[in-house]
Amino acid sequence: MSGADVRVVVLAGGLSHERDVSLRSGRRVAEALRANGADVTVADVDAGLLATLAADPPDVVVPLLHGASGEDGALRDVLGLLALPYVGSVPRGCRVAFDKPVAKTVATSAGLATPSSVTLPQTTFRELGAAAVMAALVDALGMPLMVKPARGGSSLGAAVVRTAAELPAAMVGCFSYGDTALVEHFVTGTEVAVSVIDTGHGPVALPGVEVVPDGGFYDYSARYTAGATEFFAPARLPSAVLQACSAAAVSAHAALALRDLSRTDLIVDAEGAVWFLEVNVAPGMTETSLFPQSVTAGGLDLGVLWRGLVDNALARGAC
């Protein structure tokens, strides 16, 4: 099967807070695949989707949903029930990667350094007293802190806390996007995103992208507003450090049992040490997203890469 004979459904949209990003990612990948001979339909996730897929099954599904609906493994479980081949990680890997505290534990077991942290549900603050819990956080982890939802992406609900007075507002913002918070020591340094691809010969790291947001924090606005962030691909780091970043991303991809593609977010501190932060199994594909920048920096074409991932999924079959 080749050319336009390959029928692909790109899933984009959904009901998460990252719906708009997902739609933009879906449109871009759909256009890239069409330019490489695939017959592509973009579909939203709604009550009619499963009936549509079952009535006229595509050859391959490309899930490009961000947030819980597309990254917690549930949708991929359903695609498995329908025996539809798809691009991306299997449900087990998605569930582990999407839960940031669990992913940090797996990364630590694989030998990666990750900032010290505490994971606390909202009920802990109510039952033990918010002031007492926050004081304990500051004493134990020190300043500055990173506060973010334990599950979710695009930095929604995330904030850097530099003084104890900023912590209450950061916790409120975090809990507006989830009922469990990951509070970790904020490592100051160079933020680097390393994308990993596996086109059938094992996971390979693409050039790391250095992220320099104008406001100092790579939040939702900095991610998706053109001109709000400077990017350098490859990152402006010594060769040995870049190699360490690549090795960390490949190790995380393997340790979390991911498939096809992922993006690992890292911090390189002033001493050149590499710190693992989190992994994304459905990285953004918009014009300002990091994965496409890595692809370009690696001398690859986004459409050709995605066509290769689709062809591999087709050959692999439903699993």
Beta strands, then each sheet from edge to edge (+ up, - down):
strand 1: 7-11
strand 2: 39-43
strand 3: 60-63
strand 4: 117-121
strand 5: 145-149
strand 6: 159-161
strand 7: 180-185
strand 8: 190-197
strand 9: 204-205
strand 10: 209-213
strand 11: 229-232
strand 12: 261-268
strand 13: 274-280
sheet 1: 2+ 1+ 3+
sheet 2: 4+ 7- 5+ 6-
sheet 3: 9+ 8- 10+ 11-
sheet 4: 9+ 8- 12+ 13-
end
